[in-house]
């Protein structure tokens, strides 16, 4: 319980209380941010690094190599922009939360600990998403300390005349959504009726939040990942259920259009339907196209290592400007979109090679772990988590076109945690395979195959 509490604390600090506290309690301008406190805690686990390196070599080197990339980006930034190496480090200090991998590893020792942690974070995440959904309906509720005017008449957080859900840190609920989906589709673990009900309720709540956010970069990749999950399920009943569901939705769409007075369907009038069928009516993303050209131009200057990170804050303080001024002066600014192109421009081919390594690791190790676990039997929760991580990785692969998962503060922390979960699943299964244990389920009470 103490270990799980420390993990929750690190997540809570790094995400600056998830908007549950007023900003004045989180930030001392120019001095300290609450997220910096997480970076203070993580080095306390430095003594565990040698052991982690020996037990989880590939995962550890993924993290270490990423940190080296960040250090290199600060050097490149000092060469291409008028900033010191120290200014670059300060600018990307949040990226060093990747080192939380070495804090999570000793805290999550085995599959029993993984199971307890996943259940705890799923529960907490579900409550948080419910609060976000309720806050959209009652903005003055006071639990979530919203950014200014986010649900006011002046808000730009609207699509199709509706307020979009304020949905920060969306990757955290999605990770546990995909783990829950893995259990739903494959049914590895025996569950009580109440556990099944809560799991399905959690999935419905997160799906509702994703749709209500009206964020195409999240919704469509999540839909594609779910579709692939259904298709790849080994249960024929699941595949048939997916086909039947699709046929019913298509039939409903046709019938409602036929009988509707305006020729439109009831599905199209829903938030999900609008995002699915009317996204083309939304304004084009001119800002993203602008960033495409900017990133490609910068990549040409330094293809191998990129131009590094630009500490826009230091430029703004000296020149009194911001994004527009920095672009006029240097042809570059810190864009938050276009994940792959951002890495290509800032970290070059080396950065893209690291991203490819990340995906290859999860798909290769995931496939190996599932194959061995199936032969062994008795490790149902390891199979659930591994399947869930593969589904989540598929979502990252697609959404990474527009979202900077690996470097954006809102989504970083869940990635080293997901890496730890895969590492422990892999090592647990490998150890049992090496020992040729015939009945490994006896080592994990309560983790019985359905």
Order of alpha helices (4+ residues) and beta strands (2+ residues): alpha-beta-beta-alpha-alpha-alpha-alpha-alpha-alpha-beta-beta-alpha-alpha-alpha-alpha-alpha-alpha-alpha-alpha-alpha-alpha-alpha-alpha
